[in-house]
């Protein structure tokens, strides 16, 4: 048996939660504790849930699945300092009522060299990974590598298979690929860096409207596989790792946004 406190301590160390820079509202780590008297501080965890987003449908699914700890990529507090009223209360209340913990890992999970979204997507694309790509406050996030198949159409097909859905291609360079960068989620802002580093393609989830022009003018092919779809890899890998290490059950709670 593993207790919640011990599991959180292990996950924090595994992902380097205390030292990893992130957006102020990410609040990585344990976001909702299990309220118990001091005598019950060693509350056991038997089943994990993994999800990309913290939403009421995901939490309701976790309750039905009798999850003890919900692992998410996007936590509760992205809209900043707000009172726990309305829809915010409706997300937190079932967690507390059902004594379910909530653990969030944003950039630490994107960037992790074994369990992270970026490395796992790069491997799904069968890239020969050569190094890191893209930083946030001095810490690397993504990866770059060379593709086994050297043309753009093959990379699009591989990404469609990896995310199990459509891919939006912004054509900015030729069809032949030597260097491909991967940053999951909202990585459209890395086009300029991809151009500086001589990347032929950037694979990410989504980007702003102006990235259509950026890709053309900077000469980088940009592949958008969807923010949600490119960030399912990490939470699954984290849950599987913890379940294997501590003999737990786990389930993936899929609630795609289509974005």
C-alpha positions, 0 to 999 in steps of 0.5 A, spaced: 500 500 500 502 507 498 499 513 502 497 519 498 503 523 501 508 518 499 505 518 492 505 525 492 513 526 494 515 520 489 511 524 483 514 531 485 521 528 485 520 524 479 518 530 475 522 535 479 516 539 481 519 544 486 524 546 481 521 546 475 519 553 472 512 554 469 506 559 469 504 562 475 497 559 475 499 552 473 500 550 481 504 544 479 503 538 484 498 536 489 492 541 488 486 538 492 488 534 498 484 529 502 481 532 508 482 527 514 483 527 521 491 527 523 490 520 525 488 518 518 494 522 515 496 515 511 490 515 507 491 509 502 491 510 494 489 504 490 487 507 484 489 512 479 485 516 474 489 520 468 486 526 464 488 532 460 484 537 463 480 538 470 473 539 468 466 536 471 465 531 466 472 528 467 471 529 475 464 525 474 468 520 471 473 519 476 468 518 481 464 513 477 471 509 477 472 510 484 479 513 483 483 515 489 488 520 486 486 524 479 493 526 475 492 531 470 496 536 465 491 542 466 489 543 473 484 547 476 487 555 477 488 557 469 483 563 470 487 566 476 485 568 483 477 566 483 472 565 489 470 557 489 463 559 487 459 557 481 462 552 476 469 552 480 465 550 486 462 544 482 469 542 480 472 542 487 466 539 491 465 532 488 473 531 489 472 533 497 466 529 498 469 523 495 475 524 498 479 524 491 486 527 491 488 532 485 495 532 482 497 537 476 503 537 472 504 542 466 511 543 464 514 538 468 510 533 464 511 536 457 519 536 458 520 530 462 525 526 458 522 519 459 515 520 461 513 527 458 508 529 452 514 531 447 519 525 448 513 520 447 510 524 441 517 524 438 518 517 439 511 515 436 513 519 430 519 515 430 524 520 430 531 519 431 532 524 437 538 528 437 537 533 442 532 538 446 528 544 443 525 550 446 525 553 453 521 556 458 525 560 463 531 556 461 529 549 462 528 545 455 521 543 454 521 539 447 526 535 442 528 535 435 530 529 431 531 526 424 525 522 421 526 515 418 522 517 412 524 524 409 518 527 406 513 531 409 507 527 407 510 521 411 510 525 417 503 528 416 501 521 416 505 519 422 502 524 426 495 523 424 496 516 426 499 518 433 494 523 435 488 518 432 485 524 428 486 530 423 492 534 422 493 541 420 499 543 415 501 550 414 506 549 409 512 553 409 518 549 406 520 544 401 517 536 402 524 534 404 525 533 411 532 533 415 530 536 422 524 536 426 522 539 432 516 537 437 513 541 442 506 539 444 500 543 446 500 550 444 507 551 441 506 555 435 510 560 438 516 556 437 516 557 429 521 563 429 526 558 434 525 553 429 527 557 423 533 559 427 535 552 428 534 550 421 528 546 423 524 543 416 518 542 420 515 543 427 510 539 430 505 541 435 498 542 438 496 549 436 498 556 434 495 563 433 492 565 427 498 569 425 502 563 425 500 561 418 504 567 415 510 566 420 510 559 417 510 561 410 515 567 411 520 563 416 520 557 411 518 552 417 513 547 415 508 547 421 504 541 423 498 542 428 495 535 431 491 538 436 492 541 443 488 536 447 491 530 442 498 531 443 498 532 450 494 525 452 501 521 452 504 524 458 499 523 463 498 516 461 505 514 462 505 518 469 499 513 471 502 507 468 509 508 471 506 510 478 501 504 477 507 499 475 511 501 481 506 501 487 502 496 484 496 500 483 490 500 478 489 506 473 484 508 468 485 514 462 479 518 463 478 521 455 474 527 454 477 530 448 476 538 446 477 537 439 482 543 439 
